[in-house]
Amino acid sequence: SITVLGEVATPGAIELEADRRLTLVEAIARAGGQLKESAHMSSLVLVRWDRANQQQLAWVIDARPKWWGAPQTIFLQPYDTV
């Protein structure tokens, strides 16, 4: 599973299907979508555990809807937190 927290309608865990990849945008949608009045989608944080280096990595991502059609799709991995 991955976890979506913060300014979404239904924060919490989202199960990943074994045969399908989940994008960042799909995860936000499955969490009920962003709360338009309070969500700061221009500064979304993705936290991922790097097993090879045994450390947490974090990225600040501009996830505003204007970028949803961008050619670089962000796919989530098990245990990611958004």
A tleap script that builds the chain and sets N, CA, C and O, in Angstrom:
source leaprc.protein.ff14SB
mol = sequence {
  NSER ILE THR VAL LEU GLY GLU VAL ALA THR
  PRO GLY ALA ILE GLU LEU GLU ALA ASP ARG
  ARG LEU THR LEU VAL GLU ALA ILE ALA ARG
  ALA GLY GLY GLN LEU LYS GLU SER ALA HIE
  MET SER SER LEU VAL LEU VAL ARG TRP ASP
  ARG ALA ASN GLN GLN GLN LEU ALA TRP VAL
  ILE ASP ALA ARG PRO LYS TRP TRP GLY ALA
  PRO GLN THR ILE PHE LEU GLN PRO TYR ASP
  THR CVAL
}
set mol.1.N position { 0.833 -1.185 0.000 }
set mol.1.CA position { 0.000 0.000 0.000 }
set mol.1.C position { 0.876 1.246 0.000 }
set mol.1.O position { 2.075 1.186 0.273 }
set mol.2.N position { 0.256 2.362 -0.309 }
set mol.2.CA position { 0.886 3.670 -0.173 }
set mol.2.C position { -0.023 4.481 0.742 }
set mol.2.O position { -1.160 4.083 0.994 }
set mol.3.N position { 0.461 5.600 1.235 }
set mol.3.CA position { -0.325 6.432 2.133 }
set mol.3.C position { -0.438 7.828 1.559 }
set mol.3.O position { 0.560 8.421 1.150 }
set mol.4.N position { -1.651 8.352 1.528 }
set mol.4.CA position { -1.886 9.732 1.109 }
set mol.4.C position { -2.385 10.494 2.334 }
set mol.4.O position { -3.403 10.134 2.926 }
set mol.5.N position { -1.668 11.539 2.704 }
set mol.5.CA position { -2.005 12.335 3.883 }
set mol.5.C position { -2.256 13.779 3.476 }
set mol.5.O position { -2.043 14.153 2.323 }
set mol.6.N position { -2.698 14.570 4.408 }
set mol.6.CA position { -2.829 16.000 4.162 }
set mol.6.C position { -4.183 16.404 3.619 }
set mol.6.O position { -5.212 15.831 3.978 }
set mol.7.N position { -4.169 17.391 2.757 }
set mol.7.CA position { -5.371 18.059 2.291 }
set mol.7.C position { -6.067 17.340 1.139 }
set mol.7.O position { -6.176 17.857 0.027 }
set mol.8.N position { -6.533 16.132 1.444 }
set mol.8.CA position { -7.361 15.352 0.531 }
set mol.8.C position { -8.641 14.987 1.277 }
set mol.8.O position { -8.693 15.050 2.505 }
set mol.9.N position { -9.662 14.609 0.533 }
set mol.9.CA position { -10.961 14.310 1.152 }
set mol.9.C position { -10.905 13.118 2.098 }
set mol.9.O position { -11.528 13.140 3.159 }
set mol.10.N position { -10.157 12.066 1.721 }
set mol.10.CA position { -10.097 10.850 2.533 }
set mol.10.C position { -8.643 10.394 2.688 }
set mol.10.O position { -8.202 9.493 1.974 }
set mol.11.N position { -7.893 11.006 3.614 }
set mol.11.CA position { -6.509 10.569 3.792 }
set mol.11.C position { -6.443 9.148 4.333 }
set mol.11.O position { -7.353 8.686 5.022 }
set mol.12.N position { -5.342 8.460 4.006 }
set mol.12.CA position { -5.159 7.108 4.516 }
set mol.12.C position { -4.434 6.221 3.529 }
set mol.12.O position { -3.875 6.687 2.536 }
set mol.13.N position { -4.456 4.932 3.822 }
set mol.13.CA position { -3.757 3.944 2.996 }
set mol.13.C position { -4.563 3.611 1.741 }
set mol.13.O position { -5.793 3.568 1.762 }
set mol.14.N position { -3.837 3.378 0.657 }
set mol.14.CA position { -4.432 2.954 -0.608 }
set mol.14.C position { -3.693 1.694 -1.033 }
set mol.14.O position { -2.466 1.681 -1.137 }
set mol.15.N position { -4.446 0.653 -1.273 }
set mol.15.CA position { -3.849 -0.614 -1.679 }
set mol.15.C position { -3.380 -0.549 -3.131 }
set mol.15.O position { -4.091 -0.045 -4.000 }
set mol.16.N position { -2.196 -1.055 -3.378 }
set mol.16.CA position { -1.671 -1.161 -4.736 }
set mol.16.C position { -2.061 -2.514 -5.296 }
set mol.16.O position { -1.917 -3.537 -4.627 }
set mol.17.N position { -2.556 -2.517 -6.524 }
set mol.17.CA position { -2.890 -3.778 -7.178 }
set mol.17.C position { -1.603 -4.387 -7.728 }
set mol.17.O position { -0.773 -3.677 -8.297 }
set mol.18.N position { -1.437 -5.674 -7.565 }
set mol.18.CA position { -0.190 -6.353 -7.935 }
set mol.18.C position { 0.148 -6.223 -9.413 }
set mol.18.O position { 1.326 -6.176 -9.766 }
set mol.19.N position { -0.844 -6.165 -10.276 }
set mol.19.CA position { -0.598 -6.159 -11.713 }
set mol.19.C position { -0.750 -4.781 -12.354 }
set mol.19.O position { -0.823 -4.677 -13.579 }
set mol.20.N position { -0.798 -3.721 -11.543 }
set mol.20.CA position { -1.041 -2.388 -12.094 }
set mol.20.C position { -0.216 -1.338 -11.357 }
set mol.20.O position { -0.029 -1.419 -10.143 }
set mol.21.N position { 0.273 -0.357 -12.103 }
set mol.21.CA position { 1.008 0.743 -11.483 }
set mol.21.C position { 0.032 1.868 -11.144 }
set mol.21.O position { -0.985 2.048 -11.813 }
set mol.22.N position { 0.360 2.618 -10.098 }
set mol.22.CA position { -0.478 3.714 -9.636 }
set mol.22.C position { 0.309 5.010 -9.769 }
set mol.22.O position { 1.434 5.116 -9.281 }
set mol.23.N position { -0.291 5.996 -10.434 }
set mol.23.CA position { 0.382 7.281 -10.584 }
set mol.23.C position { 0.069 8.173 -9.383 }
set mol.23.O position { -0.860 7.915 -8.618 }
set mol.24.N position { 0.857 9.209 -9.243 }
set mol.24.CA position { 0.639 10.190 -8.188 }
set mol.24.C position { -0.752 10.814 -8.325 }
set mol.24.O position { -1.469 10.955 -7.334 }
set mol.25.N position { -1.129 11.180 -9.527 }
set mol.25.CA position { -2.442 11.794 -9.772 }
set mol.25.C position { -3.569 10.816 -9.423 }
set mol.25.O position { -4.568 11.216 -8.825 }
set mol.26.N position { -3.419 9.550 -9.788 }
set mol.26.CA position { -4.442 8.550 -9.461 }
set mol.26.C position { -4.570 8.367 -7.951 }
set mol.26.O position { -5.676 8.185 -7.442 }
set mol.27.N position { -3.453 8.413 -7.235 }
set mol.27.CA position { -3.490 8.261 -5.776 }
set mol.27.C position { -4.257 9.409 -5.138 }
set mol.27.O position { -5.042 9.195 -4.214 }
set mol.28.N position { -4.036 10.619 -5.622 }
set mol.28.CA position { -4.774 11.772 -5.097 }
set mol.28.C position { -6.270 11.602 -5.378 }
set mol.28.O position { -7.103 11.881 -4.516 }
set mol.29.N position { -6.599 11.153 -6.564 }
set mol.29.CA position { -8.007 10.931 -6.914 }
set mol.29.C position { -8.629 9.849 -6.039 }
set mol.29.O position { -9.758 10.007 -5.576 }
set mol.30.N position { -7.908 8.749 -5.804 }
set mol.30.CA position { -8.443 7.662 -4.974 }
set mol.30.C position { -8.603 8.079 -3.521 }
set mol.30.O position { -9.368 7.469 -2.774 }
set mol.31.N position { -7.874 9.128 -3.119 }
set mol.31.CA position { -8.025 9.669 -1.765 }
set mol.31.C position { -9.124 10.733 -1.726 }
set mol.31.O position { -9.223 11.488 -0.759 }
set mol.32.N position { -9.935 10.793 -2.760 }
set mol.32.CA position { -11.064 11.708 -2.789 }
set mol.32.C position { -10.768 13.057 -3.409 }
set mol.32.O position { -11.643 13.923 -3.454 }
set mol.33.N position { -9.559 13.250 -3.885 }
set mol.33.CA position { -9.185 14.516 -4.501 }
set mol.33.C position { -8.706 15.540 -3.485 }
set mol.33.O position { -8.944 15.415 -2.283 }
set mol.34.N position { -8.030 16.547 -3.998 }
set mol.34.CA position { -7.508 17.582 -3.102 }
set mol.34.C position { -8.632 18.481 -2.615 }
set mol.34.O position { -9.639 18.675 -3.296 }
set mol.35.N position { -8.436 19.026 -1.416 }
set mol.35.CA position { -9.380 20.000 -0.878 }
set mol.35.C position { -9.000 21.346 -1.474 }
set mol.35.O position { -8.013 21.957 -1.064 }
set mol.36.N position { -9.773 21.801 -2.425 }
set mol.36.CA position { -9.411 22.971 -3.222 }
set mol.36.C position { -9.176 24.223 -2.379 }
set mol.36.O position { -8.351 25.062 -2.743 }
set mol.37.N position { -9.885 24.360 -1.266 }
set mol.37.CA position { -9.729 25.567 -0.472 }
set mol.37.C position { -8.417 25.604 0.306 }
set mol.37.O position { -7.934 26.687 0.637 }
set mol.38.N position { -7.841 24.464 0.600 }
set mol.38.CA position { -6.671 24.468 1.483 }
set mol.38.C position { -5.453 23.700 0.968 }
set mol.38.O position { -4.375 23.814 1.552 }
set mol.39.N position { -5.593 22.932 -0.096 }
set mol.39.CA position { -4.467 22.135 -0.597 }
set mol.39.C position { -3.473 23.021 -1.346 }
set mol.39.O position { -3.863 23.878 -2.139 }
set mol.40.N position { -2.209 22.806 -1.089 }
set mol.40.CA position { -1.140 23.520 -1.801 }
set mol.40.C position { -0.467 22.512 -2.721 }
set mol.40.O position { 0.591 21.970 -2.400 }
set mol.41.N position { -1.084 22.270 -3.855 }
set mol.41.CA position { -0.594 21.244 -4.778 }
set mol.41.C position { 0.750 21.604 -5.402 }
set mol.41.O position { 1.417 20.736 -5.965 }
set mol.42.N position { 1.151 22.849 -5.313 }
set mol.42.CA position { 2.443 23.256 -5.874 }
set mol.42.C position { 3.603 22.815 -4.990 }
set mol.42.O position { 4.761 22.919 -5.394 }
set mol.43.N position { 3.305 22.326 -3.794 }
set mol.43.CA position { 4.375 21.894 -2.894 }
set mol.43.C position { 4.051 20.556 -2.235 }
set mol.43.O position { 4.213 20.396 -1.025 }
set mol.44.N position { 3.597 19.608 -3.029 }
set mol.44.CA position { 3.305 18.260 -2.557 }
set mol.44.C position { 4.625 17.550 -2.231 }
set mol.44.O position { 5.622 17.752 -2.924 }
set mol.45.N position { 4.635 16.737 -1.200 }
set mol.45.CA position { 5.850 16.021 -0.809 }
set mol.45.C position { 5.642 14.513 -1.013 }
set mol.45.O position { 4.645 13.943 -0.571 }
set mol.46.N position { 6.599 13.894 -1.686 }
set mol.46.CA position { 6.620 12.440 -1.862 }
set mol.46.C position { 7.794 11.901 -1.046 }
set mol.46.O position { 8.938 12.312 -1.241 }
set mol.47.N position { 7.499 10.978 -0.133 }
set mol.47.CA position { 8.534 10.366 0.711 }
set mol.47.C position { 8.643 8.898 0.324 }
set mol.47.O position { 7.639 8.190 0.233 }
set mol.48.N position { 9.865 8.454 0.100 }
set mol.48.CA position { 10.113 7.079 -0.345 }
set mol.48.C position { 11.315 6.519 0.421 }
set mol.48.O position { 12.302 7.216 0.652 }
set mol.49.N position { 11.205 5.232 0.813 }
set mol.49.CA position { 12.312 4.555 1.465 }
set mol.49.C position { 13.248 3.994 0.405 }
set mol.49.O position { 12.825 3.234 -0.466 }
set mol.50.N position { 14.507 4.365 0.479 }
set mol.50.CA position { 15.536 3.868 -0.439 }
set mol.50.C position { 16.210 2.685 0.240 }
set mol.50.O position { 17.071 2.860 1.103 }
set mol.51.N position { 15.812 1.477 -0.157 }
set mol.51.CA position { 16.343 0.264 0.476 }
set mol.51.C position { 17.834 0.100 0.241 }
set mol.51.O position { 18.546 -0.363 1.132 }
set mol.52.N position { 18.316 0.464 -0.919 }
set mol.52.CA position { 19.735 0.288 -1.246 }
set mol.52.C position { 20.632 1.084 -0.308 }
set mol.52.O position { 21.691 0.608 0.099 }
set mol.53.N position { 20.205 2.299 0.034 }
set mol.53.CA position { 21.025 3.164 0.890 }
set mol.53.C position { 20.490 3.276 2.315 }
set mol.53.O position { 21.044 4.003 3.140 }
set mol.54.N position { 19.404 2.547 2.597 }
set mol.54.CA position { 18.800 2.529 3.929 }
set mol.54.C position { 18.522 3.937 4.454 }
set mol.54.O position { 18.938 4.310 5.551 }
set mol.55.N position { 17.805 4.703 3.633 }
set mol.55.CA position { 17.437 6.051 4.059 }
set mol.55.C position { 16.141 6.495 3.393 }
set mol.55.O position { 15.742 5.970 2.354 }
set mol.56.N position { 15.497 7.472 4.017 }
set mol.56.CA position { 14.303 8.055 3.439 }
set mol.56.C position { 14.706 9.160 2.477 }
set mol.56.O position { 15.628 9.928 2.751 }
set mol.57.N position { 14.014 9.236 1.356 }
set mol.57.CA position { 14.216 10.297 0.386 }
set mol.57.C position { 12.915 11.080 0.285 }
set mol.57.O position { 11.832 10.512 0.427 }
set mol.58.N position { 13.017 12.369 0.043 }
set mol.58.CA position { 11.821 13.194 -0.086 }
set mol.58.C position { 12.000 14.173 -1.235 }
set mol.58.O position { 13.077 14.732 -1.441 }
set mol.59.N position { 10.913 14.366 -1.978 }
set mol.59.CA position { 10.903 15.311 -3.085 }
set mol.59.C position { 9.708 16.237 -2.921 }
set mol.59.O position { 8.625 15.799 -2.534 }
set mol.60.N position { 9.902 17.509 -3.214 }
set mol.60.CA position { 8.788 18.449 -3.301 }
set mol.60.C position { 8.401 18.505 -4.775 }
set mol.60.O position { 9.239 18.760 -5.640 }
set mol.61.N position { 7.127 18.263 -5.047 }
set mol.61.CA position { 6.638 18.140 -6.424 }
set mol.61.C position { 5.535 19.165 -6.673 }
set mol.61.O position { 4.643 19.344 -5.843 }
set mol.62.N position { 5.604 19.826 -7.808 }
set mol.62.CA position { 4.522 20.710 -8.234 }
set mol.62.C position { 3.467 19.831 -8.900 }
set mol.62.O position { 3.622 19.438 -10.056 }
set mol.63.N position { 2.409 19.527 -8.179 }
set mol.63.CA position { 1.380 18.594 -8.666 }
set mol.63.C position { 0.085 19.308 -9.023 }
set mol.63.O position { -0.994 18.720 -8.951 }
set mol.64.N position { 0.193 20.570 -9.407 }
set mol.64.CA position { -1.013 21.290 -9.821 }
set mol.64.C position { -1.578 20.664 -11.100 }
set mol.64.O position { -0.827 20.135 -11.919 }
set mol.65.N position { -2.899 20.724 -11.267 }
set mol.65.CA position { -3.541 20.102 -12.429 }
set mol.65.C position { -2.948 20.517 -13.776 }
set mol.65.O position { -3.010 19.742 -14.731 }
set mol.66.N position { -2.378 21.712 -13.877 }
set mol.66.CA position { -1.823 22.130 -15.168 }
set mol.66.C position { -0.670 21.239 -15.614 }
set mol.66.O position { -0.323 21.237 -16.796 }
set mol.67.N position { -0.063 20.475 -14.692 }
set mol.67.CA position { 1.055 19.581 -15.026 }
set mol.67.C position { 0.617 18.131 -15.192 }
set mol.67.O position { 1.460 17.281 -15.479 }
set mol.68.N position { -0.656 17.815 -15.024 }
set mol.68.CA position { -1.117 16.427 -15.046 }
set mol.68.C position { -0.934 15.757 -16.384 }
set mol.68.O position { -0.913 14.527 -16.444 }
set mol.69.N position { -0.803 16.499 -17.448 }
set mol.69.CA position { -0.580 15.899 -18.757 }
set mol.69.C position { 0.882 15.879 -19.152 }
set mol.69.O position { 1.208 15.578 -20.300 }
set mol.70.N position { 1.779 16.198 -18.209 }
set mol.70.CA position { 3.217 16.256 -18.494 }
set mol.70.C position { 3.737 14.886 -18.916 }
set mol.70.O position { 3.209 13.863 -18.482 }
set mol.71.N position { 4.771 14.860 -19.759 }
set mol.71.CA position { 5.296 13.579 -20.252 }
set mol.71.C position { 5.963 12.718 -19.171 }
set mol.71.O position { 6.091 11.508 -19.352 }
set mol.72.N position { 6.386 13.312 -18.058 }
set mol.72.CA position { 7.035 12.542 -16.996 }
set mol.72.C position { 6.003 12.152 -15.943 }
set mol.72.O position { 5.641 12.957 -15.084 }
set mol.73.N position { 5.541 10.923 -16.018 }
set mol.73.CA position { 4.558 10.413 -15.070 }
set mol.73.C position { 5.268 9.902 -13.831 }
set mol.73.O position { 6.291 9.225 -13.933 }
set mol.74.N position { 4.734 10.221 -12.662 }
set mol.74.CA position { 5.313 9.748 -11.407 }
set mol.74.C position { 4.525 8.525 -10.961 }
set mol.74.O position { 3.339 8.615 -10.643 }
set mol.75.N position { 5.204 7.375 -10.942 }
set mol.75.CA position { 4.585 6.141 -10.478 }
set mol.75.C position { 4.997 5.898 -9.035 }
set mol.75.O position { 6.162 6.059 -8.674 }
set mol.76.N position { 4.024 5.507 -8.211 }
set mol.76.CA position { 4.301 5.260 -6.808 }
set mol.76.C position { 4.763 3.832 -6.589 }
set mol.76.O position { 4.483 2.928 -7.376 }
set mol.77.N position { 5.484 3.663 -5.484 }
set mol.77.CA position { 6.001 2.347 -5.089 }
set mol.77.C position { 5.425 1.990 -3.723 }
set mol.77.O position { 4.990 2.871 -2.981 }
set mol.78.N position { 5.421 0.702 -3.389 }
set mol.78.CA position { 4.928 0.307 -2.077 }
set mol.78.C position { 5.617 1.098 -0.958 }
set mol.78.O position { 6.824 1.335 -0.999 }
set mol.79.N position { 4.847 1.488 0.012 }
set mol.79.CA position { 5.271 2.221 1.208 }
set mol.79.C position { 5.535 3.699 0.978 }
set mol.79.O position { 5.947 4.391 1.908 }
set mol.80.N position { 5.313 4.208 -0.235 }
set mol.80.CA position { 5.448 5.646 -0.468 }
set mol.80.C position { 4.418 6.394 0.380 }
set mol.80.O position { 3.342 5.874 0.674 }
set mol.81.N position { 4.767 7.623 0.765 }
set mol.81.CA position { 3.845 8.514 1.449 }
set mol.81.C position { 3.765 9.804 0.664 }
set mol.81.O position { 4.785 10.390 0.299 }
set mol.82.N position { 2.528 10.247 0.405 }
set mol.82.CA position { 2.299 11.472 -0.354 }
set mol.82.C position { 1.617 12.464 0.574 }
set mol.82.O position { 1.316 13.586 0.166 }
savepdb mol mol.pdb
quit
